[in-house]
Amino acid sequence: MIWFFDKDGKKLRYEMTRQGATGPYRLVVTDPDGRVSIEEVKEPLELIQRSIHLVNSLKNQGWRVC
């Protein structure tokens, strides 16, 4: 899944992926300047919890889903 966020005309990309059928899940955030941060989690519940935390953090920083 991919979401795009906007803040003051800048775009941020937020992506959830999985490495193969049994590999870890990845949360990938690409900042407007191109910097990429990747976080890996093993369990679906952990993925959901971490994703909720990250999305809320982005919203609190002024980012809006576009």
SVG drawing of the C-alpha trace seen along z (x, -y; Angstrom):
<svg xmlns="http://www.w3.org/2000/svg" viewBox="-6 -26 24 44">
<polyline fill="none" stroke="black" stroke-width="0.4" points="0.0,0.0 1.2,-3.5 0.0,-6.8 1.0,-10.3 1.1,-13.1 1.3,-16.9 2.5,-19.7 3.0,-23.2 3.2,-21.9 5.8,-19.2 5.1,-15.5 6.0,-12.6 5.5,-9.0 4.5,-6.3 4.6,-2.7 3.9,0.7 5.5,3.7 6.4,7.3 9.6,9.2 8.1,12.3 5.4,14.5 7.2,15.1 9.6,12.2 9.4,9.2 7.0,6.3 8.5,2.9 7.4,-0.6 9.1,-2.9 9.0,-6.7 10.4,-8.8 10.8,-12.5 10.4,-15.4 14.3,-15.7 14.6,-12.0 15.8,-10.7 14.4,-7.2 13.8,-5.5 12.9,-1.8 11.6,0.0 11.1,3.8 8.6,5.6 7.8,9.4 4.2,9.6 1.0,8.2 -0.2,6.8 3.1,5.0 2.8,3.6 -0.6,2.2 0.4,0.7 3.5,-0.8 1.7,-2.1 -1.0,-3.8 1.7,-5.4 3.7,-6.7 0.6,-8.1 -0.6,-9.9 2.9,-11.3 2.9,-12.6 -0.5,-14.1 0.6,-15.8 3.5,-17.3 1.1,-18.9 1.2,-16.3 -2.2,-15.5 -3.1,-12.6 -3.6,-13.6"/>
</svg>
